[in-house]
Amino acid sequence: MATTYVDYTATAGQTDFAFNFPYLEDEHVTVEINGAAQNPNSYSVIIESNGDKLVRLNIGATAGQIVRVRRKSQPGTDLVDFVNGSVLTESELDRAYLHNRYLAEEISELNDASLQEEQGGTNWDAKNKRITNVGTPTNLGDATTKAYVDGIASAIATGVGITPDFNKFTGNGTTDTFSLSFTTNGVASSAVLVSINGAVQDPSDYTIAGGADEIQFVTPPPNLSEILVIERGYKVATDIPTQYDWGSVATDPVSASYSYGQIV
């Protein structure tokens, strides 16, 4: 349990937050709400008649806010200044000692709560806690946020920002292999939509060669037949459904305004 701070989940309008850690000056007792340090004028330190200590906010907190009452013993301020020939009183010596002790406790507790390497390993150990306030990734090795991953997944699932590529060929009755302008990475045949003279072909009628980015037909398309190969992308399942309802394919595929209909 922390000894230099205490956390609360505030109720609606809550103003009083008790604490029991020792401190040297009232200004050493600080308040953070949802991680943001509060202006010292927005709260006061109260010692009740029974000795209980609490912080009282001028304006009640909002329900669900995380309120931290924390001791921060002003590391940049010397509380005792010894001079030559001065009388060293017990109170001043104790005050100087306690100031250093409190500072050491505070930094030690913050260090214990920080992200550290796992015991016996070299990886960072988040202790099953979320890491928040992560920036948008730019490099391959960057950590990323849920919002970024959700956005990418949504774009893939809905096709937003994804424009399927296509190729158009003319059959000659003998050629069964055609080079594609887009990268296939060895995808399954069902990952592309193929039509010959407007008739959608069964994926078993052709194969995709990933290394060469080629499509190979089991039977060469007829002479002067119009062959259209459309990259289906990720927004359509790549397994072979039992029944197709492809809607219609635009007569001018160059305009990229095709309509696939839907799989049923």
N, C-alpha and C positions, 0 to 999 in steps of 0.2 A: 504494500500500500504506500502511496506517495506520502511524504512527510512535509513537503514544501508547497503543496497545492491541493485543492479539492475541487472536483467537478460535479456539476449539477445539470440535470435536464429540467429546465424551468417549467413551472406551470404558468397558466395565463395570469399576468399581472403580478407575479412573484417579485418581491423587492428584497427580502432578507435571505442571506446565504451565510450559514455559520461556518466557522473554521476553527481549528485548534492548534495550528502551528505557532511557535513563538516568533516574535519579530522585534526589531529595535525601534523603528519609527513608523508612524501611520502611513507615510508615503511609500513605505516598502511593501505595503499590501496593495496589490494591483488586481484589476478585474479584466477578464477577456470574455467576450461574447462571440461565439462561433469563430474563435481564433483571432478576433480583432481586439487589440488593446483599447480600453475605454478611457476617456478623459477623466483624470482624477476629480474634476469638479462634478462628475455625474454620479458620484457615490460617496459614501462616508463610512469610516470604520467606527463601529460601536462596541463598547465594552459594557455589558449589562451588569446590574448590581450583584448578580450571582457569579460574576467572573466570566460568563460565556462571551465569546467574541463573534462578531458577525459583520458582514458588509451589507449596507443598505443602499439600494439603487434609488435615485431620485425618481425615475420612471420605471414602472414595473416591466419585467421582461415579457417577451412573447412566448406563448406555449411552444415547447419543443426546442427552444434555443439552448445551446450548451454554454453554461456559465462556468468559468474557471476563476476561482479565487486563488491567487498565487502570490507567494512571497518573492520579491525581487529586490535584493538588498543593495541596490545601487552600486554596482562594482566600480563605477568611475568616481565615487565620492569617498574620501577619507573621513571616517567618523571621529577619529582621535588623531591629534597632532602633538606628538611629544616634542619638547624642546629641552635644550641643555639646562640643567639646574632646576627643572620642574620636579614637583613631588608626584611620584607615581602612586596614585590611589588605586585601591582594589577595584572600584567601580569603573575607572577608566581602563585599567588593564583587562577587566572582564569584558567591557564593551568592545575593545579592540579585538580580543580573542573571539568573542561571539560573532562579530562582523565577518571575520575570516572564516569561521566555522560555517556560518549560514551561507556564505558565498560558495564554499566548497560543497555543501549539501545540495545547493540549487543546481550547480553545474553537474554534479554527479548524477542527480536524478534526471536531468535533461539528457545526459549521455546514456543512461540506462534505457530511456524511452526512445532513443534514436535508432535508426536502421543500422544494424550491425551484421557482420559476417556470421554465418551459422557456425555453431560449435564444431570444431574438428574439420571444417570445410573451408571453401574459398568463395562460396556464393553468398549473396545478401539474403538475410532471413527476415521476412516481413511478419513472421509469427502469425500467419493466417489472417493478417489485417489488410484492409484495402489501402492502396497508395493513391492519395487524392492530389488534385491540383497539378496533374501532369499536362505538359504542353503538347501541342499538335506535333506529331512526329515528322521529321524531314529526312533523316538518314536511315539507312537500312537497320542499324543496330539500336534505334530509338525505341523506348517504351511507348505505348500508345494508350489512348483512352477508350472507354466503352462507347462514347459518343462517336468517335472516329470509326471504330470497327462496325458499329451498328449502321453508320452511314454508308460504308462500303458494302456491307451485306445487303442493305436495302437497295442500293443502286444496282447490284448484281441481280437481286431477286426481281426487281421491277423493270430492269432494263434501262433505267434512267442513265443517260450519259453513254450508253452502249449502242453503237450503230453497227448492226451486222454488216459484214463485208459480203461481196458476191462476185461470182465470175460467170461469164456468158460464153458459150462455145457453140460451134456448128459441127454437127456430126458428119462423117463421110462414109459411114458404113463399115469401116475397117479399123479405125483408131479406137482403142478402148481405154487409153490412159491420157489424162489431161492435167497439166500443171496448174496449180492454184496460186493466186497472188497473196493469199493470206496464210498465216502460220497455223498449222493444225495441231502440232505437238502430238500426233498419233491419236487423235480423238476417235471415238466410236463413229461408225457410219451414221448413226442416228443423230449425231451432233450437227449434221448439215442437212438442209432441205434441198432435194434434187428433183427437178421436173424436166421432162422431155416433151416438147411440144405442148406444154401446159399440163401434162399428166404427172402427178407426183409419183416418184418412184419409191418402191419398198427399199429400206436400207440394206436388205440382203442382196440387192441387185448390184451393189458397188461396195468398194472398200476405200478407206483413206490411208494413204502412206504418209506417216508423220515426218519421217526423215527427209523425204523428197517433196513434201507438201503436194501430193498428187491425189487425184481420184481415179480409181480404176474400175471400169464397168465389167461385170461378168460377160455381158454381150455388147459388142460395139453398138453405139447408138446409130440409128438409120441415117442414110445419106440426106444432107440438108436439114436434119432435125435441129431444132433449137434446144440447147441444153443450158439450164440455169442452175447454178450451184450457189446456195445462200447459206452463209454461216448463221447457225441458229443461236450462237452465244450461250449464255448461262441461264437465261430466263425461262428456257423450256427444258423439261426433263430430257435426259439423254438416253433413257431406256426406251424400248420400242413399245408403244401402246398397242392395244388390240384393235383400236378403231381410230381413224383420223377424221377430223373435220377441219380442213385447212383454210376454209373460207376461199379467198381468191388472191391470186398473185397479180400485182399491177402489170399492165402491159409494157410499161417502160421501167424496167428494174434499175436503170441508171439513175432515176430520180430517188431511189431508195425509199419509195413509198409503198412497200409491199404490205399486205395484210395476211397474217398467217391463220387467222381464225383462232380456233382453240382445239386442244386435245380433249376428246370426250371418252 
